[in-house]
Amino acid sequence: MDLNYSNKDLEILYSKWKKLGWGVTGNIYPDEIDIEALIAETTIAARYDGRLFQWFRTWVCNYADLINKKRLIRYLNEADTAVLGAVLELAIENGADPNFTIVIIKCKPYEEPQLLFKNVNELPFYINQEINNSHPIYKKWGLYCSEVEFYTDALYTRDFVLNKNRLLALRSVLGANIRAEILYNLNVGTGIAIKKLSKEIGYSYSSVYMEVRALLKNGFLSEKDEGRNHKLFLSTKGDMLANQIINSLFVQ
């Protein structure tokens, strides 16, 4: 994928990452954020913006525990997987979950090495510097880049991030897994059929079905027929659980 990002496109991405803790100027994105979709898009957009790339690396390293690896794999066809592979390896090198290798092994490096940043072709001194000083991890992925620093300022606290993002609040307690996805989708929406739910959260029907049966058995979900549709809802018990987690961390 080779897309050029306008200032307006980058402004929207800035507002989303601001909601996820980046202390930059501008408005916070008003809607819910799909973090795995945002990561995929940022692997492409950050190649046009050095600050965004530095923040992206920082967030992945600091919040790796809140990233759903299986969902991220489903977005690989929308990502620059060489960039993603490099960023995940840098995160692991700096203490992130080594199980991100399940994502890394599905990423592909560039066969012909290229500069990570796409807007520096007319800066020969910079180009030579990046090629000569490129970090080995970037080189492994067919990229030339010397940047490995992380943000040490211009970032909000983890409490801020959890306060502003309902799904991440649930993941912080339940783990970045299928159960958090199901409870989140039923908490923010109305009743939904299993087939549609599996599509919404990016898991196979069989995986969602098995987890739904367990949640029904334990009283966290209820189900009923609405016309031709068989729909799932949070039970009173499930609604209390989800809201207890979210309300303890989320501030409107």
C-alpha positions in Angstrom: 0.0 0.0 0.0 1.4 3.4 -0.9 -1.0 6.2 0.2 -0.1 9.8 0.6 -1.5 11.3 3.8 -2.8 14.9 3.8 -2.7 17.2 6.8 -6.4 16.5 7.4 -5.9 12.8 7.3 -3.1 13.1 9.8 -5.1 15.4 12.0 -7.8 12.7 12.4 -5.1 10.2 13.3 -3.6 12.6 15.8 -7.0 13.1 17.5 -7.4 9.3 17.8 -4.0 8.8 19.3 -4.6 11.8 21.6 -7.6 9.8 23.0 -5.1 7.0 23.5 -2.8 9.1 25.6 -0.7 11.3 23.2 -0.3 14.7 24.7 -0.5 16.7 21.5 -2.5 19.8 20.7 -5.9 19.4 19.0 -9.3 17.8 19.8 -9.7 14.3 21.2 -11.5 12.0 18.8 -15.2 11.9 20.0 -16.2 8.3 19.0 -15.1 4.8 20.1 -11.7 3.6 18.6 -11.0 0.3 17.1 -7.4 0.1 18.3 -6.3 -2.8 16.0 -7.7 -1.0 12.9 -6.0 2.2 14.0 -2.7 0.3 14.4 -3.0 -1.1 10.9 -3.7 2.3 9.4 -0.9 4.0 11.4 1.7 1.6 10.0 1.1 3.3 6.7 0.4 6.8 7.8 3.3 7.1 10.1 5.7 6.7 7.2 4.8 10.3 6.3 5.1 11.7 9.8 8.1 11.2 12.2 6.3 12.3 15.3 3.4 10.0 14.7 5.8 7.1 14.1 7.6 7.8 17.4 4.3 7.9 19.3 3.1 4.7 17.6 6.2 2.9 18.7 5.9 4.2 22.2 2.2 3.2 22.5 2.7 -0.3 21.2 5.5 -0.8 23.7 3.7 0.7 26.7 0.2 -0.7 26.0 1.0 -4.1 24.4 -1.1 -5.8 27.0 -4.2 -4.0 25.7 -3.8 -5.1 22.1 -5.8 -8.1 20.9 -3.3 -10.2 18.9 -5.9 -12.3 17.1 -7.8 -9.2 16.0 -4.6 -7.5 14.9 -3.8 -10.5 12.7 -7.2 -10.0 10.9 -6.1 -6.4 10.0 -2.8 -7.4 8.4 -4.1 -7.0 4.9 -4.8 -3.3 5.7 -1.3 -2.7 7.2 2.2 -2.2 6.2 3.4 -5.5 7.7 7.1 -4.7 7.4 6.6 -1.6 9.6 4.3 -3.6 12.0 6.8 -6.4 12.3 9.6 -4.0 13.1 7.6 -2.0 15.7 6.5 -5.2 17.4 10.0 -6.5 17.5 11.2 -3.2 19.0 8.4 -3.5 21.6 9.5 -7.0 22.6 13.1 -5.9 22.8 11.9 -3.3 25.3 9.8 -5.6 27.5 6.5 -6.2 25.6 4.8 -9.6 25.6 7.0 -12.0 23.5 3.9 -13.7 22.4 3.5 -11.0 19.8 5.6 -13.4 17.7 2.3 -15.0 16.6 1.6 -11.7 14.8 5.2 -11.1 13.7 5.5 -14.5 11.9 2.6 -13.4 9.6 4.3 -10.1 8.7 6.4 -9.8 5.5 9.6 -7.8 5.1 10.3 -5.8 1.9 12.4 -7.8 -0.5 14.1 -4.6 -1.8 15.2 -2.3 1.1 13.6 1.1 1.3 13.6 4.2 3.5 10.9 3.9 6.2 9.9 7.6 5.7 8.5 8.3 2.3 8.9 12.1 2.2 12.7 12.4 2.4 13.7 11.5 -1.2 15.2 14.9 -1.8 17.5 14.9 1.2 20.6 13.0 0.2 22.5 13.6 3.5 19.5 12.3 5.5 19.1 9.3 3.2 22.8 8.3 3.6 22.5 8.8 7.3 19.5 6.5 7.6 21.1 3.8 5.4 24.4 3.9 7.3 22.9 4.1 10.8 19.8 2.0 10.4 18.9 -0.2 13.4 19.3 -4.0 12.7 15.6 -4.6 13.4 14.5 -2.2 10.7 17.1 -3.7 8.3 15.6 -7.2 9.0 12.3 -5.9 7.7 13.7 -4.3 4.6 13.6 -0.8 6.0 16.1 1.9 6.6 15.5 3.9 9.8 17.7 4.9 12.7 15.0 6.0 15.1 14.5 3.9 18.2 13.7 6.5 20.8 10.4 6.5 22.7 8.4 9.4 24.0 9.4 10.3 27.5 7.1 13.3 27.7 3.9 14.4 25.8 2.0 11.4 27.1 -0.9 11.0 29.5 -1.2 8.4 32.2 -2.6 4.9 31.8 -5.5 6.0 33.9 -6.3 8.6 31.3 -6.2 6.0 28.5 -8.5 3.6 30.4 -10.8 6.5 31.4 -11.4 7.5 27.8 -11.6 4.0 26.1 -14.3 1.6 27.2 -13.0 -1.4 25.4 -9.5 -1.0 26.7 -10.9 -0.6 30.3 -12.6 -4.0 29.9 -9.4 -5.5 28.4 -7.4 -4.1 31.3 -9.4 -6.4 33.7 -10.5 -9.3 31.5 -7.5 -9.5 29.2 -7.3 -8.6 25.5 -9.5 -11.6 24.5 -12.8 -12.8 23.1 -14.7 -12.3 26.4 -13.8 -8.7 26.6 -14.9 -8.2 23.0 -18.3 -9.8 23.6 -19.1 -7.9 26.7 -18.0 -4.6 25.2 -20.1 -5.1 22.0 -23.2 -6.1 24.0 -22.6 -3.3 26.5 -22.5 -0.5 23.9 -25.1 -1.9 21.6 -28.5 -3.6 21.6 -29.2 -7.3 21.1 -27.2 -9.1 18.4 -27.1 -12.5 16.8 -24.0 -14.7 17.2 -23.2 -14.6 13.5 -23.2 -10.8 13.4 -21.4 -10.7 16.7 -18.6 -12.9 15.3 -18.3 -10.6 12.3 -18.2 -7.5 14.5 -15.5 -8.7 16.8 -13.4 -10.5 14.2 -13.5 -14.0 15.6 -14.7 -17.2 14.0 -18.3 -18.2 14.5 -17.3 -21.4 16.4 -15.1 -19.5 18.8 -17.8 -16.9 19.5 -20.4 -19.7 19.9 -18.4 -21.5 22.5 -17.7 -18.4 24.5 -21.3 -17.3 24.3 -22.5 -20.7 25.6 -20.1 -20.3 28.6 -21.3 -16.8 29.3 -24.9 -17.9 29.1 -24.2 -20.9 31.4 -22.7 -18.6 34.0 -25.5 -16.1 33.8 -23.7 -13.1 32.2 -25.8 -13.2 29.0 -29.4 -13.8 28.1 -31.0 -14.7 24.8 -34.4 -14.4 23.2 -36.1 -14.5 19.8 -37.1 -11.3 18.1 -39.1 -12.2 15.1 -36.9 -14.4 12.9 -33.8 -13.4 14.8 -32.3 -15.1 17.9 -30.4 -12.4 19.8 -28.0 -12.1 22.7 -28.2 -9.5 25.4 -26.2 -8.8 28.6 -28.1 -10.2 31.6 -28.5 -8.0 34.6 -25.5 -9.8 36.1 -23.4 -9.3 32.9 -24.5 -5.7 32.6 -23.5 -5.0 36.2 -20.1 -6.6 35.6 -19.4 -4.7 32.5 -20.6 -1.4 34.0 -18.7 -1.9 37.2 -15.5 -2.3 35.3 -16.1 0.6 32.9 -17.6 3.0 35.4 -14.6 2.5 37.8 -12.3 3.6 34.9 -14.3 5.5 32.4 -15.2 9.2 32.7 -17.5 10.9 30.3 
